[in-house]
Amino acid sequence: MNKNYLYIVLVLPILLNSCFDRNDGGRYKKEIRQFQQGFEKCYQIEGLFNHFPTKISNKSFVCFKATVPCNTFYPGSVYSDYLYLFLNTLEDEQTFLPDTFLYKTDYKKSKFIIDDAFSVYQNYDTAKIRNTVFPDAYPIPYFERLDFNLGFKTIDLRNIRDNLFVDIHKVPGDLEVYVLKAGYGYFWEIEFDQKRPETLGNWKNGYSSGVAISKEQNIAVYWMIAW
């Protein structure tokens, strides 16, 4: 068993990992609608799914990955919801570029990055424990948690948590991130007592949505994340 999958089962909410045959690209829309309906029952911010494309070619669909909205979380884990949609941009990556956005950046760890595994990553990634929120920055996902088929390295965190290994995936070097919507605050309908790192400042809770594009890899990743 892949050690990363073991970590996901033990630490994060139950995942829905749906990688269909590329010829069945249209099937993703039904899955996203179901996720959205469940999510909106337990979160107060609307419009976080508006940027997901309503039409794609069958060849464009790669896979998507999502949590179960409002799933009961394990003690010590982090309560958050997310959805990532991978699309192949083929020869027409321009159609995936957003017309407007809040924030655009190349993907580097010096940027303000939010991950749903705060309780683990804050212990070894200095980008998670810094005391300064950069001016005009918005939260973007920790894309090392997603598999771009570029290889990965395994981090041994047994000194932090028993029997815990985490796979850190290689991210395309030209990945550009467009944040379309983001805000900080507590917006969950269901109350929970879950600590966040104080160094996140106002962003201890919040939401973010957008798209990340790699022209070299012909890939676009649409995301929605709330924590």
C-alpha positions as CSV (number, residue, x, y, z in Angstrom):
1,M,0.0,0.0,0.0
2,N,1.2,3.5,-0.9
3,K,2.2,5.1,2.4
4,N,0.5,8.3,1.4
5,Y,-2.8,6.6,1.1
6,L,-2.3,5.1,4.5
7,Y,-1.8,8.6,5.9
8,I,-4.9,9.8,4.2
9,V,-7.0,7.1,5.7
10,L,-5.7,7.6,9.2
11,V,-5.5,11.4,9.4
12,L,-7.7,13.1,6.9
13,P,-11.5,12.8,6.3
14,I,-12.6,9.9,4.0
15,L,-11.8,10.8,0.4
16,L,-13.7,10.3,-2.8
17,N,-11.0,9.7,-5.4
18,S,-12.6,9.4,-8.8
19,C,-10.3,8.9,-11.8
20,F,-12.6,7.7,-14.6
21,D,-11.7,6.7,-18.1
22,R,-11.0,9.7,-20.1
23,N,-13.7,8.7,-22.5
24,D,-16.2,9.3,-19.7
25,G,-15.2,13.0,-19.1
26,G,-18.8,14.2,-18.7
27,R,-19.4,12.0,-15.7
28,Y,-17.5,14.4,-13.4
29,K,-20.3,17.0,-13.5
30,K,-22.7,14.8,-11.6
31,E,-20.1,14.0,-9.0
32,I,-19.3,17.7,-8.5
33,R,-22.9,18.6,-8.1
34,Q,-23.4,16.0,-5.5
35,F,-20.3,17.2,-3.6
36,Q,-21.5,20.8,-3.9
37,Q,-25.0,20.0,-2.5
38,G,-23.5,18.3,0.5
39,F,-20.9,21.0,1.0
40,E,-23.5,23.9,0.9
41,K,-25.4,22.2,3.7
42,C,-22.6,22.7,6.1
43,Y,-20.8,25.8,4.8
44,Q,-22.1,29.4,4.6
45,I,-20.1,30.8,1.6
46,E,-21.7,30.3,-1.8
47,G,-20.1,30.5,-5.3
48,L,-17.0,28.5,-4.5
49,F,-17.9,26.1,-7.4
50,N,-18.8,28.8,-10.0
51,H,-15.5,28.7,-11.7
52,F,-15.6,24.9,-12.4
53,P,-16.2,24.5,-16.2
54,T,-19.6,23.3,-17.2
55,K,-18.5,21.8,-20.5
56,I,-15.3,19.9,-21.3
57,S,-14.3,17.4,-24.0
58,N,-14.1,13.8,-22.9
59,K,-10.4,13.8,-23.7
60,S,-9.8,16.7,-21.3
61,F,-11.0,15.0,-18.2
62,V,-8.2,13.4,-16.1
63,C,-9.5,12.9,-12.6
64,F,-10.8,14.6,-9.5
65,K,-10.2,14.2,-5.8
66,A,-12.6,15.4,-3.0
67,T,-13.4,15.0,0.6
68,V,-16.8,14.0,1.9
69,P,-18.5,17.2,3.1
70,C,-19.1,17.4,6.8
71,N,-17.7,14.0,7.4
72,T,-17.0,13.1,11.0
73,F,-13.3,13.9,11.5
74,Y,-10.9,11.7,13.4
75,P,-9.4,13.1,16.7
76,G,-6.3,15.0,16.0
77,S,-7.1,15.4,12.3
78,V,-8.2,18.6,10.6
79,Y,-11.8,19.4,9.6
80,S,-11.8,20.8,6.0
81,D,-13.3,20.1,2.6
82,Y,-11.8,20.4,-0.8
83,L,-12.2,19.4,-4.4
84,Y,-9.5,19.2,-7.1
85,L,-10.4,18.7,-10.7
86,F,-7.5,17.8,-13.1
87,L,-8.0,18.6,-16.8
88,N,-5.7,18.1,-19.8
89,T,-5.4,21.4,-21.6
90,L,-4.2,19.7,-24.8
91,E,-3.4,22.4,-27.4
92,D,-5.7,25.1,-26.2
93,E,-4.5,26.1,-22.7
94,Q,-5.7,29.7,-23.4
95,T,-9.3,28.6,-22.9
96,F,-8.4,27.7,-19.3
97,L,-6.9,31.1,-18.3
98,P,-9.4,33.1,-16.2
99,D,-10.4,36.6,-17.4
100,T,-10.3,38.1,-13.9
101,F,-8.7,37.0,-10.6
102,L,-7.8,38.2,-7.2
103,Y,-4.2,37.0,-7.2
104,K,-1.8,35.4,-9.7
105,T,1.5,33.9,-8.7
106,D,4.0,31.3,-9.7
107,Y,4.0,28.4,-7.3
108,K,6.7,28.8,-4.7
109,K,6.9,28.1,-1.0
110,S,7.6,31.7,-0.3
111,K,4.0,32.4,-1.2
112,F,1.1,32.2,1.3
113,I,0.1,28.5,1.2
114,I,-2.7,26.8,3.0
115,D,-2.9,23.0,3.5
116,D,-5.6,20.9,5.1
117,A,-3.1,18.9,7.2
118,F,-2.0,21.8,9.4
119,S,-1.3,19.5,12.4
120,V,1.4,17.6,10.5
121,Y,2.9,20.0,8.0
122,Q,3.4,22.9,10.4
123,N,6.0,20.8,12.2
124,Y,8.5,20.6,9.3
125,D,7.5,23.1,6.6
126,T,8.7,26.6,7.6
127,A,6.2,28.1,5.1
128,K,3.5,26.9,7.4
129,I,4.8,28.3,10.7
130,R,6.0,31.8,9.6
131,N,4.7,34.7,11.7
132,T,4.1,37.0,8.8
133,V,1.2,37.1,6.3
134,F,2.5,38.7,3.1
135,P,0.7,41.8,2.0
136,D,-1.9,41.3,-0.8
137,A,-1.4,37.5,-0.7
138,Y,-4.2,35.0,-0.8
139,P,-4.2,31.3,0.3
140,I,-3.4,28.8,-2.3
141,P,-3.4,25.0,-1.9
142,Y,-0.3,22.9,-1.0
143,F,0.0,21.3,-4.4
144,E,2.8,18.9,-3.2
145,R,-0.1,16.8,-1.9
146,L,-1.4,16.1,-5.4
147,D,0.1,13.6,-7.9
148,F,1.2,15.3,-11.1
149,N,2.9,12.0,-12.2
150,L,6.3,13.7,-11.9
151,G,7.6,11.6,-9.0
152,F,7.6,12.1,-5.3
153,K,9.7,11.7,-2.1
154,T,8.6,10.2,1.1
155,I,9.0,12.2,4.4
156,D,9.5,10.3,7.6
157,L,7.5,12.0,10.3
158,R,7.7,9.3,12.9
159,N,9.4,11.7,15.3
160,I,6.2,13.7,15.2
161,R,3.6,11.1,15.0
162,D,4.0,7.3,15.2
163,N,4.1,5.3,12.0
164,L,3.5,8.3,9.8
165,F,5.0,8.8,6.3
166,V,3.9,11.5,3.9
167,D,4.5,11.5,0.1
168,I,5.6,14.9,-1.2
169,H,4.9,15.1,-5.0
170,K,6.9,17.1,-7.5
171,V,5.0,20.1,-8.8
172,P,5.5,21.4,-12.4
173,G,8.1,24.1,-12.3
174,D,6.0,26.5,-14.4
175,L,2.8,26.1,-12.4
176,E,0.9,29.4,-12.3
177,V,-1.8,29.9,-9.7
178,Y,-4.9,32.1,-10.1
179,V,-6.9,32.7,-6.9
180,L,-10.4,33.6,-8.0
181,K,-12.1,33.8,-4.6
182,A,-10.8,33.8,-1.0
183,G,-11.6,35.0,2.4
184,Y,-10.8,34.3,6.0
185,G,-13.2,33.6,8.9
186,Y,-15.2,30.8,10.4
187,F,-18.1,29.9,8.1
188,W,-19.0,26.3,9.1
189,E,-22.7,25.6,9.9
190,I,-21.6,22.7,12.2
191,E,-19.5,23.7,15.2
192,F,-16.3,21.8,15.9
193,D,-13.4,22.3,18.3
194,Q,-10.3,22.1,16.1
195,K,-7.2,24.1,16.8
196,R,-5.4,25.9,14.0
197,P,-1.8,27.2,14.1
198,E,-1.7,30.7,15.6
199,T,0.8,31.7,13.0
200,L,-1.9,31.6,10.3
201,G,-3.2,34.8,11.9
202,N,-6.6,35.7,10.4
203,W,-6.4,32.7,8.0
204,K,-6.9,30.1,10.7
205,N,-10.2,29.5,9.0
206,G,-11.4,30.5,5.5
207,Y,-11.9,29.4,1.9
208,S,-10.2,29.6,-1.4
209,S,-11.0,28.7,-5.0
210,G,-9.1,29.0,-8.3
211,V,-7.2,27.3,-11.0
212,A,-3.5,26.4,-11.4
213,I,-2.1,25.9,-14.9
214,S,1.1,24.2,-16.2
215,K,1.7,24.8,-19.9
216,E,4.7,22.5,-19.9
217,Q,2.6,19.6,-18.6
218,N,-0.6,20.6,-20.4
219,I,-2.6,20.4,-17.1
220,A,-5.1,22.6,-15.4
221,V,-6.2,22.0,-11.8
222,Y,-9.4,23.6,-10.6
223,W,-9.8,23.7,-6.8
224,M,-12.1,24.6,-4.0
225,I,-11.0,24.4,-0.4
226,A,-12.5,25.4,2.9
227,W,-10.9,24.9,6.3
